[in-house]
Amino acid sequence: MYDKNGHVFKEVVAQRPPDTYQNGRDWSRRTGRQPRRGRGGQGRRGARSLADMAVHTIAENIGDVEEQHLAREDLPRRYLWRIWRLLENRGVCFQAWKVISKFLLAEDDGKTLGLYRYRQHICQPSAPSLRHYLKPLESPNVDFVTHITITGSCSFGENELLALAKLKNLAILEIIEPASSASAYDEHQNVPSFPKVDDRLVRSWSEMDDPFPLLRVLRLWGDESVTTRSLQYVSKFPALALYDVNASRSDWRDAWATAKETCWDLDEPLHGPHDSLLWYLLLFDGAVEEIKEDSKPRQLQGMARNIDDGLMNFCQSSNQPITIDASGQDGAPLFLDHLSEAAKRNLSMYVDVPGYEAQTCKGFPFETWGFWLYSFLGQLSGDADLKRAGLKTSTLTAVSEKLVLPAKPLACLQLGHCGSGRPGITPAVSYEAVGGGQQAGVVGAEADGVVEAQG
């Protein structure tokens, strides 16, 4: 197109998606967080350039921008970087992350963790249906994988949870029932209860066509939740490597025999570091029994806390630089090897990044547990699930501070509040015994033979 002076320009009209700003359905197009610093561009003297005004206009309306608007050859990448830096100050919505990170991660310029990992916590989900939260997370080509946590005040119907098995790029799923007093049905206030997660739901998942093709980690915590019968159902999820259960001990009395029949290894929480990432990782190294014998509980608990704090500090900072290593995973130390050696020698792990506590729940790195566990399982299996699904896995590896990141960028969404007290790498929840059932944490990790077959 030409104006009357003969200057060449192109005009693009971005249509606002219909019905996206009602009843919480716009969650993916707004940040839900306050800007980290002041709005860029304030305090400048004189008129701003046309490019500067365009960048700010795009940033202010980034929720309406789609991939095709930015996938233009005539859009210099330096302007895309400017838009991203501006959004980092104002707050990045999921729609912006999904569209922009795909382009910038392929660039040679300095990349940060914020491009590789997205995190959003919605304290009070207001959308009437779970599908409004799942739809934006879909990625048919698996440009990214997803970590979903459902907890707190969520009141979705059990039938809505069936849609989770159809989310192709779902890699980590946590469904954590709140304390009984918080989730009970209130007849006077007409408040619906937390969806019931039981064997029936898990069986329904397993009977669907190609359920959870890329799900590596499944955590189901609840009051009188799933039983040992669920082990035969979750065995039908092709990529599942860790099944983490908190349920009534009476429903898991025969857990060891059932686990053996269904080709699972099973272990109960280790005293001290049972809620730490270290313990989960050591399950796959066969080092838990050795640690039990050689380490004192108090020392082991302190070491596990240091590891957790270091990894949470790492995930806390979206500005943490990352690099793409052309040598692949062979060029970086295996995460578990480093932790196992530290554990066996009773040494703590330190990640050399500045740490600080999250001021609000929206800033807390709830994804730390799933992020590193998913990355480690990928190293252990060679990302066999991605290859089995026909997805191309790059020979390049994302690395930061000598830590190998997941093979795919990770989008993390938490719906509702989880537990109370001091935040940790795993949630702290308590249940009142119902029907005399004592709550017990039981963790199952796939048998070594199955994991090796996936590799």
VMD Tcl script that draws the C-alpha trace (Angstrom):
set ca {
  {0.00 0.00 0.00}
  {1.11 3.57 -0.68}
  {0.12 6.82 0.96}
  {-0.25 10.08 -0.97}
  {3.45 10.86 -0.48}
  {4.52 7.58 -2.06}
  {5.71 5.94 1.18}
  {5.31 2.18 1.38}
  {3.49 0.72 4.35}
  {1.48 -2.36 5.30}
  {-1.60 -2.46 7.48}
  {-2.63 -5.42 9.61}
  {-5.92 -5.53 11.51}
  {-6.00 -7.76 14.59}
  {-9.53 -8.88 15.29}
  {-10.36 -9.35 18.95}
  {-11.48 -12.96 19.58}
  {-15.22 -12.98 20.36}
  {-16.54 -13.68 23.85}
  {-13.14 -13.98 25.48}
  {-13.49 -11.32 28.16}
  {-16.37 -12.77 30.13}
  {-16.55 -15.01 33.20}
  {-12.81 -15.55 33.47}
  {-12.44 -16.95 29.98}
  {-9.77 -14.39 29.17}
  {-7.27 -15.81 31.68}
  {-4.76 -16.52 28.92}
  {-4.93 -12.94 27.65}
  {-4.22 -11.13 30.91}
  {-1.39 -11.48 33.40}
  {-3.14 -11.32 36.75}
  {0.07 -9.81 38.16}
  {1.28 -6.32 38.92}
  {4.14 -4.93 36.80}
  {7.59 -5.59 38.25}
  {8.76 -2.07 37.47}
  {7.30 1.16 36.21}
  {5.68 1.36 32.81}
  {8.31 1.67 30.12}
  {8.42 4.95 28.22}
  {7.27 7.24 31.02}
  {9.27 10.34 31.79}
  {10.64 10.78 28.27}
  {10.82 14.22 26.71}
  {9.53 15.00 23.27}
  {7.51 12.93 20.88}
  {8.19 9.21 20.65}
  {9.15 7.62 17.38}
  {6.58 5.80 15.30}
  {8.31 2.50 16.04}
  {8.23 3.22 19.77}
  {4.53 4.04 19.67}
  {3.83 0.89 17.67}
  {5.72 -1.27 20.16}
  {3.79 0.18 23.09}
  {0.48 -0.19 21.28}
  {1.18 -3.84 20.58}
  {2.20 -4.42 24.19}
  {-0.99 -2.81 25.46}
  {-3.09 -5.06 23.21}
  {-0.92 -8.15 23.27}
  {-3.84 -10.32 24.38}
  {-5.39 -9.89 20.94}
  {-2.24 -10.73 18.98}
  {-2.10 -14.12 17.27}
  {0.85 -16.01 15.84}
  {0.13 -14.97 12.26}
  {0.46 -11.30 13.24}
  {4.09 -11.81 14.28}
  {5.16 -14.48 11.80}
  {5.84 -11.88 9.14}
  {9.16 -11.76 7.34}
  {9.00 -7.98 7.23}
  {8.81 -7.71 11.04}
  {12.38 -7.29 12.31}
  {13.13 -9.55 15.27}
  {14.70 -6.65 17.13}
  {11.23 -5.16 17.50}
  {9.91 -8.46 18.79}
  {12.64 -8.38 21.43}
  {11.61 -4.84 22.35}
  {8.00 -5.95 22.75}
  {9.10 -8.86 24.92}
  {11.31 -6.71 27.16}
  {8.45 -4.28 27.62}
  {6.08 -7.11 28.51}
  {8.56 -8.47 31.03}
  {8.22 -5.20 32.92}
  {4.44 -5.01 32.62}
  {3.65 -8.69 33.03}
  {3.45 -11.40 30.37}
  {0.12 -13.07 29.68}
  {0.00 -16.66 28.47}
  {-1.12 -15.68 24.97}
  {1.92 -13.41 24.61}
  {4.29 -16.07 25.94}
  {2.85 -18.75 23.66}
  {3.22 -16.59 20.56}
  {6.46 -14.71 21.21}
  {8.58 -17.40 22.88}
  {8.22 -19.64 19.84}
  {10.04 -17.06 17.73}
  {12.59 -15.73 20.21}
  {13.81 -19.13 21.42}
  {14.95 -19.76 17.85}
  {17.05 -16.57 17.87}
  {20.71 -16.29 18.81}
  {20.25 -13.37 21.18}
  {20.41 -13.73 24.96}
  {17.52 -15.85 26.23}
  {16.14 -16.11 29.74}
  {14.11 -18.61 31.73}
  {11.00 -16.47 31.22}
  {10.95 -17.50 27.57}
  {11.26 -21.18 28.41}
  {8.88 -21.45 31.33}
  {5.52 -19.75 31.90}
  {3.79 -19.69 35.27}
  {0.32 -18.43 36.24}
  {-1.66 -18.96 39.44}
  {-5.41 -18.26 39.37}
  {-6.47 -18.10 43.01}
  {-10.24 -18.14 42.46}
  {-11.17 -19.75 39.14}
  {-14.30 -17.98 37.92}
  {-14.95 -19.70 34.60}
  {-17.92 -22.07 34.81}
  {-16.17 -24.89 32.99}
  {-12.72 -26.46 33.03}
  {-12.55 -26.37 29.24}
  {-12.14 -22.58 29.33}
  {-8.79 -23.11 31.06}
  {-7.71 -26.10 28.98}
  {-8.47 -24.70 25.54}
  {-5.64 -22.08 25.48}
  {-3.18 -24.73 26.71}
  {-3.68 -26.93 23.67}
  {-0.72 -27.31 21.33}
  {-1.37 -29.92 18.61}
  {2.23 -29.68 17.40}
  {3.52 -29.76 20.99}
  {5.45 -26.52 20.74}
  {5.34 -26.64 24.55}
  {4.20 -29.04 27.25}
  {1.87 -28.25 30.13}
  {1.85 -28.61 33.91}
  {-1.62 -28.28 35.45}
  {-2.48 -28.15 39.16}
  {-6.14 -28.28 40.25}
  {-6.79 -27.60 43.92}
  {-8.41 -25.22 46.42}
  {-11.82 -23.82 45.57}
  {-12.13 -25.50 42.17}
  {-15.60 -26.97 41.74}
  {-15.51 -28.51 38.30}
  {-17.67 -31.55 37.66}
  {-16.06 -34.97 37.62}
  {-17.10 -35.41 34.00}
  {-15.13 -32.28 33.07}
  {-11.92 -33.91 34.31}
  {-12.21 -36.44 31.49}
  {-11.03 -33.76 29.07}
  {-7.61 -33.79 30.74}
  {-6.77 -37.13 29.12}
  {-7.31 -35.58 25.68}
  {-4.81 -32.77 26.24}
  {-2.01 -34.10 24.07}
  {0.74 -31.91 25.49}
  {-0.11 -32.45 29.17}
  {3.12 -33.54 30.87}
  {2.43 -33.07 34.60}
  {-0.97 -33.28 36.29}
  {-1.66 -32.58 39.95}
  {-5.14 -32.83 41.46}
  {-4.90 -31.99 45.16}
  {-8.06 -31.98 47.23}
  {-8.08 -29.29 49.95}
  {-8.68 -30.09 53.60}
  {-12.07 -31.71 54.27}
  {-13.43 -28.70 56.10}
  {-12.70 -26.47 53.10}
  {-14.07 -28.79 50.43}
  {-17.23 -30.04 52.12}
  {-20.54 -29.09 50.55}
  {-22.18 -26.17 52.36}
  {-25.95 -26.53 52.08}
  {-26.64 -23.03 53.36}
  {-24.25 -21.25 51.00}
  {-24.83 -23.69 48.16}
  {-21.11 -24.04 47.58}
  {-20.21 -27.05 45.40}
  {-17.51 -29.43 46.55}
  {-14.16 -30.26 45.04}
  {-14.47 -32.81 42.21}
  {-14.15 -36.40 43.37}
  {-11.11 -38.19 42.05}
  {-11.39 -41.95 42.45}
  {-10.79 -45.25 40.68}
  {-13.82 -44.68 38.48}
  {-12.35 -41.49 37.04}
  {-8.93 -43.06 36.47}
  {-10.54 -46.05 34.77}
  {-12.53 -43.71 32.51}
  {-9.29 -41.98 31.57}
  {-7.66 -45.30 30.71}
  {-10.58 -46.35 28.48}
  {-10.25 -43.30 26.26}
  {-8.42 -43.39 22.95}
  {-4.68 -42.73 23.49}
  {-5.03 -41.20 26.99}
  {-2.32 -38.87 28.29}
  {0.22 -39.63 25.53}
  {2.91 -37.40 27.07}
  {2.00 -37.46 30.78}
  {5.11 -38.33 32.80}
  {3.96 -37.34 36.29}
  {0.53 -37.85 37.89}
  {-0.19 -36.71 41.45}
  {-3.58 -37.49 43.02}
  {-4.01 -36.38 46.62}
  {-7.33 -36.57 48.38}
  {-9.42 -37.73 51.31}
  {-10.47 -41.31 50.54}
  {-9.14 -40.99 47.02}
  {-7.91 -43.69 44.64}
  {-7.10 -47.25 45.73}
  {-4.66 -49.93 44.60}
  {-7.05 -50.80 41.78}
  {-5.99 -47.59 40.05}
  {-2.53 -49.06 39.40}
  {-3.85 -51.28 36.62}
  {-5.50 -48.25 34.98}
  {-2.58 -45.83 35.11}
  {-0.39 -48.53 33.56}
  {-2.21 -47.74 30.31}
  {-0.77 -44.22 30.20}
  {2.23 -44.78 27.90}
  {4.59 -42.10 29.22}
  {3.74 -42.21 32.93}
  {6.85 -42.62 35.09}
  {5.70 -41.35 38.50}
  {2.33 -41.91 40.18}
  {2.15 -39.96 43.44}
  {-0.79 -40.80 45.72}
  {-2.00 -39.51 49.07}
  {-5.03 -41.55 50.12}
  {-6.50 -43.65 52.90}
  {-3.97 -46.17 54.20}
  {-6.73 -48.77 54.46}
  {-7.14 -48.62 50.68}
  {-3.44 -49.35 50.13}
  {-2.79 -52.22 52.53}
  {-2.04 -54.62 49.68}
  {-0.14 -51.99 47.70}
  {3.15 -53.90 47.49}
  {1.60 -57.03 46.02}
  {-0.57 -55.08 43.59}
  {2.35 -52.92 42.49}
  {4.41 -56.02 41.72}
  {1.58 -57.51 39.65}
  {1.24 -54.33 37.60}
  {5.02 -53.82 37.11}
  {5.41 -50.84 39.40}
  {8.00 -50.15 42.08}
  {6.48 -48.66 45.20}
  {7.90 -46.76 48.14}
  {6.53 -44.85 51.10}
  {7.72 -41.34 52.03}
  {11.15 -41.22 53.60}
  {11.22 -39.64 57.05}
  {12.71 -36.14 56.88}
  {13.01 -35.35 53.17}
  {9.76 -37.08 52.14}
  {8.36 -33.84 50.71}
  {11.55 -32.90 48.89}
  {12.45 -33.20 45.23}
  {15.60 -35.09 46.22}
  {13.63 -38.06 47.50}
  {11.55 -38.32 44.33}
  {14.66 -38.28 42.17}
  {16.47 -40.87 44.26}
  {13.57 -43.27 43.74}
  {14.77 -43.74 40.18}
  {18.38 -44.23 41.23}
  {17.65 -47.00 43.72}
  {19.53 -44.96 46.30}
  {16.71 -44.46 48.80}
  {17.55 -47.55 50.87}
  {21.24 -46.64 50.90}
  {20.41 -43.12 52.04}
  {18.18 -44.51 54.79}
  {21.07 -46.58 56.15}
  {23.95 -44.13 55.77}
  {22.40 -40.77 56.63}
  {21.05 -39.26 59.80}
  {17.45 -38.01 59.41}
  {18.22 -34.48 60.58}
  {21.24 -34.11 58.28}
  {19.32 -35.57 55.36}
  {16.41 -33.23 55.98}
  {18.71 -30.21 56.02}
  {20.42 -31.30 52.82}
  {17.07 -31.83 51.08}
  {15.92 -28.38 52.19}
  {19.04 -26.76 50.76}
  {18.47 -28.46 47.43}
  {14.81 -27.43 47.33}
  {15.59 -23.83 48.26}
  {18.27 -23.60 45.59}
  {16.01 -24.93 42.86}
  {13.11 -22.72 43.94}
  {15.38 -19.68 43.84}
  {16.40 -20.69 40.34}
  {12.79 -20.96 39.15}
  {11.84 -17.76 40.97}
  {13.89 -15.57 38.65}
  {12.52 -15.31 35.12}
  {15.68 -13.39 34.19}
  {17.91 -16.41 34.76}
  {19.97 -16.71 31.52}
  {19.75 -19.89 29.50}
  {21.83 -21.13 26.60}
  {21.24 -23.67 23.86}
  {24.00 -26.27 24.05}
  {24.90 -27.75 20.67}
  {26.58 -30.73 22.32}
  {23.24 -32.02 23.56}
  {22.61 -33.61 26.94}
  {25.98 -35.34 26.78}
  {27.60 -31.94 27.27}
  {25.94 -31.32 30.64}
  {26.05 -33.44 33.81}
  {23.01 -35.62 34.46}
  {20.94 -33.91 37.12}
  {20.42 -37.05 39.19}
  {24.13 -37.93 39.16}
  {24.92 -34.60 40.77}
  {22.20 -34.91 43.40}
  {22.88 -38.56 44.14}
  {26.56 -37.92 44.75}
  {25.73 -35.01 47.03}
  {23.23 -37.16 48.89}
  {25.59 -40.10 49.33}
  {28.36 -37.81 50.58}
  {25.93 -35.85 52.75}
  {26.69 -32.63 50.89}
  {24.30 -29.84 50.11}
  {23.64 -28.53 46.63}
  {23.94 -24.84 45.87}
  {22.60 -23.14 42.79}
  {24.54 -19.92 42.30}
  {21.66 -17.53 41.67}
  {20.30 -14.81 43.96}
  {17.32 -16.02 45.98}
  {14.40 -14.19 47.51}
  {11.03 -15.14 48.88}
  {7.93 -14.67 46.79}
  {5.84 -11.82 48.15}
  {2.54 -13.21 46.89}
  {1.16 -16.58 45.93}
  {1.12 -15.47 42.30}
  {4.87 -15.08 42.35}
  {5.68 -18.32 44.15}
  {7.39 -20.91 41.89}
  {4.88 -23.71 42.46}
  {6.14 -25.45 39.33}
  {9.62 -26.21 40.74}
  {8.83 -29.82 41.69}
  {7.28 -30.70 38.34}
  {9.74 -28.66 36.27}
  {12.87 -30.44 37.48}
  {11.26 -33.85 37.80}
  {10.02 -33.67 34.22}
  {13.46 -32.59 33.02}
  {15.18 -35.41 34.88}
  {12.77 -38.07 33.58}
  {13.47 -36.81 30.07}
  {17.21 -37.26 30.59}
  {16.67 -40.71 32.04}
  {14.52 -41.94 29.14}
  {16.05 -39.89 26.33}
  {12.65 -38.21 25.88}
  {11.33 -41.49 24.48}
  {7.72 -40.38 24.91}
  {8.23 -37.43 22.58}
  {9.92 -39.62 19.99}
  {7.23 -42.28 20.28}
  {4.60 -39.63 19.61}
  {6.36 -38.79 16.35}
  {7.67 -35.46 17.59}
  {11.03 -34.18 16.48}
  {13.45 -33.74 19.34}
  {16.20 -31.24 18.79}
  {19.85 -32.20 19.11}
  {20.22 -28.90 20.96}
  {19.72 -28.79 24.72}
  {18.61 -25.87 26.87}
  {21.03 -25.44 29.76}
  {21.33 -22.95 32.60}
  {23.86 -23.02 35.43}
  {24.87 -26.49 34.16}
  {21.33 -27.71 34.78}
  {19.58 -29.33 31.82}
  {16.11 -27.87 31.24}
  {13.11 -29.81 29.88}
  {13.25 -30.77 26.20}
  {10.20 -28.60 25.56}
  {9.20 -25.21 26.99}
  {6.86 -25.66 29.94}
  {3.59 -23.79 30.58}
  {2.41 -24.08 34.20}
  {-1.10 -23.26 35.43}
  {-2.35 -23.61 39.00}
  {-6.08 -23.30 39.68}
  {-6.92 -22.56 43.32}
  {-4.88 -22.31 46.52}
  {-3.07 -25.36 47.83}
  {-2.48 -25.88 51.53}
  {-1.32 -23.32 54.05}
  {1.66 -22.39 56.13}
  {5.23 -22.06 54.86}
  {5.33 -22.59 51.09}
  {7.45 -25.49 49.98}
  {8.45 -27.41 46.92}
  {5.49 -29.74 47.53}
  {2.11 -28.67 48.97}
  {1.21 -29.11 52.62}
  {-2.33 -30.40 53.01}
  {-4.10 -32.05 55.92}
  {-7.19 -34.21 55.98}
  {-9.62 -35.22 58.67}
  {-10.00 -38.97 58.88}
  {-13.28 -40.05 57.32}
  {-14.73 -43.44 58.12}
  {-11.69 -44.33 60.20}
  {-9.32 -44.15 57.23}
  {-5.86 -42.90 58.14}
  {-4.19 -40.84 55.44}
  {-0.92 -42.13 54.10}
  {1.41 -40.88 51.41}
  {2.29 -43.56 48.87}
  {4.50 -42.99 45.87}
  {4.87 -45.38 42.97}
  {7.62 -45.20 40.38}
  {7.62 -47.37 37.31}
  {9.70 -50.51 37.39}
  {13.21 -50.13 36.01}
  {12.44 -52.40 33.06}
  {9.57 -50.22 31.93}
  {11.59 -47.04 32.17}
  {14.44 -48.62 30.21}
  {11.98 -49.73 27.53}
  {10.84 -46.15 27.13}
  {14.44 -45.03 26.77}
}
mol new
graphics top color blue
foreach p $ca { graphics top sphere $p radius 0.5 }
foreach p [lrange $ca 0 end-1] q [lrange $ca 1 end] { graphics top cylinder $p $q radius 0.2 }
display resetview
